[in-house]
Amino acid sequence: MAPMSTLQTIDLDFRPLYGGTVQMVLVVDSRNLADLAGEFASRAGYEPAGGYAGLVLEHYDFGDLSLYLMGEQVPWPGHEVALLGCECGEWGCWPLVARVAAADGVVEWSEFRQPHRAERRYQGFGPFRFPEERYRLAVAAAAQRSK
């Protein structure tokens, strides 16, 4: 894992998506992860380049959000977690998934991929590393807010 000097900040925010729908937005170093992913895809020449949004918790039961975002309770094997969904509000329509791992006081998102576009390579996107204590606090606050 990364030395402490290379760790990012993490925040989880709730923002309107459309109508009365609310999305949980992952914010890395004060930037929306959906925006970062869209910018990466655009630089890589991928079409469509964006289309990502936060996760709409009311549309899918992710279970215990604290376990889910730690990669400990995932809907498929491999500790992959959908960190972003589609701007339509359905996470499975256009997800961006990543491997989530915690070790030595650091939570890391790595090995990003777009399951519907296997040819896309995300090696230059991330990894993102967060202080585990701050990450767990942000996730716990979001989990409490989402209830």
N, C-alpha and C positions, 0 to 999 in steps of 0.2 A: 504494500500500500504506500501511498504518498507521504512524504514528510509534511509536518503541520503547515509549513509555509505555502503549500500548494493547494490547500483545502478551499473549497467554495462555500458560500453561504447558501442556506436553503430556507425557503418559506413556502407555506401552503396557504393559498388564498382562495376565497370563494367569490366568483364573479358571474354576472349574467352571461348566458350564452345566446339564447333567443327566447322570446316570449317570457314566460316565467321560469324557464329552465336555468339552473345554476350549475356551473362547472367548478370543480376543484382544480385550481391552477397551480402547477409546480413552478416555483420561481427560483432560479439559480443566479446568484450574484445580481439580484435585482432585475433579471430578465426572464420573461415568460419562456419556459422550455419549448412551447409550441412555436414561438417566434424563432428561437435558436435553431430548431429542427427545420423549419421552413427556409431559413436563410442558408443552412448547410445544403439542403436539397437543391436550392436555386443555384448556389455556387457549383454544385456537382453536375448541373444540367438536367436534373431529374424533372420529369413532367408527369403528373402535377407536382409542383414544388412545395406546396403547403397543404392546407386542408386539415391540419391538426388543431385540436382543442384540448382543453383539460378533460378530466373524467367527470361524467355526470353520475353521481352516486345514486340518485333516485332511479336511474334506468337499469342498474345492475347491482346485485348484492355481492360486493367484493369481500364480504365476511368482515372479520376484524381488520380494520384499516391499518392498525399498527403492525399486525403480522404480515398483511399483504405488502405493504410498502417496505418491509424488511426482507421480502423475498422468502418468507417462512410459510406462507399460505397462498399458494398460487394455483390458478386454474389448469395449468399444464406443467409437466416436468421441466426441470432444468433451472429452477429459480428465476425464470423470466417473468417479468412483470410488465403489464401494459402501463406505461407512464403517461401516454397520451392516447386520446381517442380521436374520432372524426369530428369535424366542425358541425356535423348533423346531430351530434349528441350521443350516437351509438359507438361505443368504444371498439367493437369488433369490426365495424365498417372500414376503418382506416387507422389501425393502431400503430404506435411505435413502441416496441417492447425492448427491454434491456435486462441484462443479468444484474441482480442486486446481491451484493455480498457485504458482510461486516466482518472486520478483523482488526485487531490492534487499535481499537477506538476510532475506526474510520468506516463509514458506509460508502460503498462505491457503486455507481451505475456504469456498466460497461457493456460491450458486445451488443450495441444497438442494432436493431433490424426492423424492417417493414415486412411482416409476414406475407402480405399480398404482392410484394415485388421482390422476389428472392434475388434478382440480379443486382439490386441496389447494394452498395457497399458503404457502410457507415464507420469504417475504421478511423476516419479523421474526426468523428463526432464523439467528444468525450475522451476518455472516461471523466466522469464528474465524481469528485470525492468530497465528503462532508464529515465534519466532526460528529461522531456517533451520538454523543450526548445531545447536541443541538438538533440533530436530525430526529432523534426519538422525541424530543420535546415538541418540535414542529408537527410531527405526525400525530402525537397524542392530542395536541390542541385542535388539529383538524378533525380528528376522530370524534372528539367531544362536541365540536361545533356541528358536525354532520348529523348528530343524533336528533 
